[in-house]
Amino acid sequence: MATLKITYQTDDYSYSLSDELSSLLGNLLKTKISRNAILDHLTKYHSPDGGSIEINDFEVTGSSYDAEKKRGQVKISYRIYYFYGCADITKDAGDHETWNFDIDTKTNTLVVYMPEYEQRSTADEF
């Protein structure tokens, strides 16, 4: 399981409890380093689908949070662009992931757990 650790300001966390958590998660996940790590993770996951793929961006489209346990889930949505050069075909598809996260208020760290998805190979079938 890949983990992404993002530090935040104490004020950001306090604000999120009184307002919308999705906006805080969106801001933290969209920092340059976090955004690149997430896009790289998603690209590696979808690359065995065939062709060349590109994922340019994602949006936080939902979240839930248990303030007592300091745990929650975040849903991100994104588009995958497929390019099949030999056949001169392009297509795109929408997808989403729901990942668990923890908030460590002592170290001001958001820890997002991005599962390593199982990928089957046709070679495994023989």
Residue pairs with C-beta under 8 A, 6 or more apart in sequence:
1 113
1 114
1 115
1 116
2 41
2 113
2 114
2 115
2 116
3 111
3 112
3 113
3 114
4 34
4 37
4 38
4 111
4 112
4 114
5 109
5 110
5 111
5 112
6 28
6 29
6 31
6 34
6 109
6 110
6 111
6 112
7 107
7 108
7 109
7 110
8 24
8 28
8 108
8 109
8 110
9 108
10 108
12 24
12 27
12 28
13 24
13 103
13 105
13 108
15 24
16 23
16 24
17 67
21 63
21 65
21 72
22 60
22 61
22 62
22 63
22 74
25 60
25 63
25 74
25 101
25 110
26 59
26 60
28 34
28 110
29 35
29 38
29 58
29 60
29 74
29 76
29 112
35 58
38 58
38 76
38 114
39 55
39 56
39 57
39 58
41 114
42 55
42 58
42 78
42 80
42 97
43 53
43 54
43 55
45 117
45 119
46 53
46 55
46 80
46 95
47 53
48 119
48 121
49 80
49 82
50 82
50 84
51 82
51 83
51 84
51 85
51 89
52 82
52 83
52 84
52 85
53 80
53 81
53 82
53 83
54 80
54 81
54 83
55 78
55 79
55 80
55 81
56 79
56 81
57 78
57 79
58 76
58 77
58 78
59 76
59 77
59 78
60 74
60 75
60 76
61 75
61 76
61 77
61 96
62 74
62 75
62 98
63 72
63 73
63 74
63 75
64 72
64 73
65 71
65 72
65 103
66 72
70 102
70 103
70 104
70 105
71 100
71 101
71 102
71 103
72 100
72 101
72 103
73 98
73 99
73 100
73 101
74 98
74 99
74 101
74 112
75 96
75 97
75 98
76 96
76 97
76 99
77 94
77 95
77 96
78 94
78 95
78 96
79 92
79 93
79 94
79 95
80 92
80 93
80 94
80 95
81 90
81 91
81 92
82 89
82 90
82 91
82 92
82 93
83 89
83 90
84 90
97 114
99 112
99 113
99 114
99 115
100 112
100 113
101 110
101 111
101 112
101 113
102 110
102 111
102 113
103 109
103 110
103 111
104 110
104 111
